[in-house]
Every structure is written in structure tokens, then in C-alpha cells.
Amino acid sequence: MQLQEKEQQLLDLLKINSRTSAAELGRQLGLARSTIHMMLSRLEEKMIDSYTVKLKDINSENQSVCYILITRDPKKAKDIEKKMRAIAEIESLVTVAGLYDFIAKVTTDGNQHMDRILTDIAMMDGIIKTESHIILSEKFNRKL
């Protein structure tokens, strides 16, 4: 299913907070509440599996998944976390012990989009170093 720009923006907002009201989603996207409901109905039929938002596995060959190891300024940790939470493509952010401080899992609709997200993260105030590991294939996943 090819998404229109507003549909993708709606999904991105739902990934951040799937409990956002239709009225608020409409305000953020510049659309009427009724239009949001119509878009949601279409997306629920074709893409939205649940409201954690879990997307059905479509176009997976175009999807790009990356783990980003991040070294940060300790004084900026909270600001970095807040900024990353607002990026819908970041599925998770964890703190780790060792040479790096954070690992982020990022999923995008292709490598060009991934490149933009990786650049945005690397340019954040307080980020000292990043190391990216793009997933080539998944051999198994016990969480599915």
C-alpha cells in the first residue's frame, strides 16, 4: 500500500502517542477531525494492527533497520532522550554499559530516509559519536 504524505505523517504521530485524539491529530496535520477518522479507518483496514501502533509487515524489502551506538555528553542525556523520543522512526532507545551510552533502533522506509535520520541524530547537541549498524537480514526473532 502506497501511503500519501499525510497518512505517513499520521502514522508517525501515532507511533509517538497512539492515544492522541483525532481532534489533536487534525490540528497537528492541518486536517479536519472527520478527515482524520476517514484516514484512520483506511489505515486500520490496510496497515494498523494494534494501537501500540504495530504495523503489518508490508514493503519489508524497502525497509531499512539500523542499530545506532551513541556516545553522548552526560550533561545532555535528558535533552537527547527527549529529542529522540520525538522522532517516530526511533523504535527504541536503551542505555548500555561499555564504550557507548545509548543504542537506538531505527526503522525507515529506505536507505535515503535512514541517511536523513542518522544525520539528524549525529547532529544533535550533545551527541559526541555515533556508530551505525544497518541490518542486512534477520535470521530469527523470538519476539514475534
Secondary structure, DSSP 8 states (H G I E B T S, - for coil): ----HHHHHHHHHHHH-TT--HHHHHHHHT--HHHHHHHHHHHHHHTEEETTTEE---SGGG-EEEEEEEEE-GGGHHHHHHHHHT-TTEEEEEE-SSS-SEEEEEEESSHHHHHHHHHHHHTSTTEEEEEEEE----S--TT-
